[in-house]
């Protein structure tokens, strides 16, 4: 099981990497999947726009993009998180709490990899419920 964190073109390092790694591994196991390889890349707004253009064919920044190569129950994936967008979104969604918003975005990406979607109102409700359920577990690790 390997979870790696990288910073690409941004001056950001996640603190407590082992705590986050253990959290993601435990959530995955609880959801009956095992992380074989998960790379979480913190990127700039320009980089997330480039990725969006290349792979999703739209020209605007998003907080997260997830690329899934999971086979059976062995999770293999790459997540790209735009730090600037997370900071902006934290003002609107997390009472200006960057850490809280970052935690939400990280678990959101993992939930996508675990099979959850957010295309319909009902799916969004389930996704939010799961996010709210798993985020407190980070503090217990």
N, C-alpha and C positions, 0 to 999 in steps of 0.2 A: 504494500500500500504506500503510495507516494503522493503527497500533496506539496506542490511547489508554488512559491510566490515570486513574481518578477516585477520589476519596475522598468518600463520601456519609455524613455523620453520624458519622464516625470521625476521630480524630486520627492518621492514618497516611498516609504518602507512601512509595511505593516508591523506593528509591535505585537509581541507575543505570538509569533508564528506557530509555535508548538501547540498553544492553546487553540488557535483557529484550526490547525490541522486535526487535532483530536476531536474537536467539535464536528467538523465536516465528516470525519470517519464514523463517528458515533451516529450522526443523523442518517448517514447512508446505510449503516448496518440496521438501524431501527426500521428503515424502509425496505429492508431485504435486498440491498445491493452492496457490493464491495467496491471500493475505489482502487482501481489498479494504477491509474495515473490521472491526476488532476493538476492542470497548470492554470494558475490565476495570474493574469497579467494586468498590472495597473498601467494605464496608458493615457496619453494626452488627448485633448479634444480633436486635434488634427488627425491623430492616428485612428480614433474611433470613427471619424467621418470617412477616412480612407477605407477602413474595413467595411463600413456600412455601404459605401459605394460599390466596392468590389464584390461583396457577397450578397448583399440584400437589396442593392440597386436603389438606394435612397441617399440623399445628400444632406443629412443632418445628424447631429450627435445624439447618441443614446447613452444611458448610464451603463448598460451591460449588453454584451453579445456573447452567446454561448454556442460553441461548436461541439457537437456530441459525436463520439466514435464508439459509444458503448456497444459491447457485444454480450448478449445474454445478460447476466447479472454483474458483469465486470465493467465497471464504469471507467471510461477513458474519455477525457474531454479537455478542452481549452476554454477558459472564460476570459473575456476582456472587459475590464471595468475602467470607465473614464472618471478619473478623480475629480476633474472640474465639474462635470455634470452631477456627480454625487454631492459635491459641495453646494451647488446651486439648489438641487432637489432637497437637501437637508433643511433649507430655509422654509420650504413649502410643506414638506411631509413629516419632518422630524423635529420640529421646534428648534431649528438651527443647530441640531446636534449631529455633527458629521459622523461620529462613531456609530451612532444609532442607525443612521441612514446607510452607512457602509455595511454594517452587519445585515441589514435588511436586503441589500443588493446581493451580497455574497450568498445568503441562504436562498434568495430568489433564484439565482443562477443554478445552485445545486438542485433545487426542487424541479427546475426544468429538466435537468439531467436524470432525475428520479422518475420522470414521466408525467409531471404536472404541467398543465398548460394554462394560459391566461388569454384565450381568444374570445371567450364569451363571458357574460356577466356572472354566470354561475361558476365558471372556472376561475375567474378572478377572485370571487368570494372564497373558494376553497384554497387558492394560493395564499391569500391574505391570512386565512385561518391557520394554515401550516406555518407561514412565516412567524406569526405571533406565538405559535406554540413552541417553535424551535429556538427562537432568538434567546429567550431566558436561559436555555441550557448552556449557552456560551459562558455565562457567569458562574456556572456550577463546576466548570472544568478547571 
